[in-house]
Amino acid sequence: MAVAARKLLLEGTHVIRDVWADTLEEEMGRIRALIETFPFIAMDTEFPGVVARPIGSFRSTSDYHYQTMRCNVDLLKIIQLGLTFCDNAGNVPLDCCTWQFNFKFNLNEDMYAQDSIDLLARSGIDFKKHEDFGIDVHHFGELLTSSGVVLNEDVRWISFHSGYDFGYLIKILTCKPLPADEAEFFDLMHTYFPGIYDVKYIMKSCENLKGGLNKLAEDLQVDRIGPQHQAGSDSLLTASTFFKMREVFFSGVIDDEKYLGVLFGLGSQPAVAVS
């Protein structure tokens, strides 16, 4: 299947395509056709908040953050995944660059933090539609594994403060709880996602860039397309801010040896005890 013409990510408007159970296989086919041409993938997830905190002694601050992420990802279900596809120059497919995958989620059966659900509902997420028409996460995992999107050293993943995002994706791909050991988690992550940029980590090297994704976009004068707190719009904004930041602060070239494969908030940090 031929890939359509391309246009610059930072120019004009872009389509965010919603994917439900009945269109999943068709849309994954479209993605398989374009991944070789557009191997830069910006990713964001929406999930039902944080409901648990681990207690005890931890080897490091990073270990505490990892154990918090692990217990919540193991308990909860992903609600949305947004993927935005670009090439190395920041061009995107002409017809559609962003896919928003909507997963099965039932407010009467599944665990969640109420404040997070309220926020997502205000942002336009239709939980009744997720219950009735949402994607089965196991079927999605099978299609994702064979899509060329993961397990591919040529793909570069663009994310923002993305420990939880990759936690949910690894849970989907392995159909198992996350490893108890943080190092095992990173081994799995680097296997499925060999090339990851976390924009929040890269920001540490950029003078005067602070805060969350919206603040970064504002500082870089990048406009949002679509509603905040929906995964498609957030992945598109993550892609746009990455390429604008790369252009403004790094002369168009990110040092992979310094920035590739590092997640903000996870990794070696001083020890901590929590009770």
Salt bridges, closest charged atoms under 4 A:
GLU25 OE2 - HIS139 NE2 2.98
GLU26 OE2 - ARG30 NH2 2.78
GLU27 OE1 - ARG17 NH1 3.18
GLU27 OE1 - ARG30 NE 3.22
ASP63 OD1 - ARG59 NH2 3.82
ASP87 OD2 - ARG6 NH1 2.91
ASP110 OD1 - LYS77 NZ 2.91
ASP132 OD2 - LYS128 NZ 2.55
GLU142 OE1 - HIS139 ND1 3.85
ASP181 OD1 - ARG59 NH2 3.15
ASP219 OD2 - LYS215 NZ 2.82
ASP234 OD1 - ARG224 NH1 2.68
ASP256 OD2 - ARG156 NH2 3.84
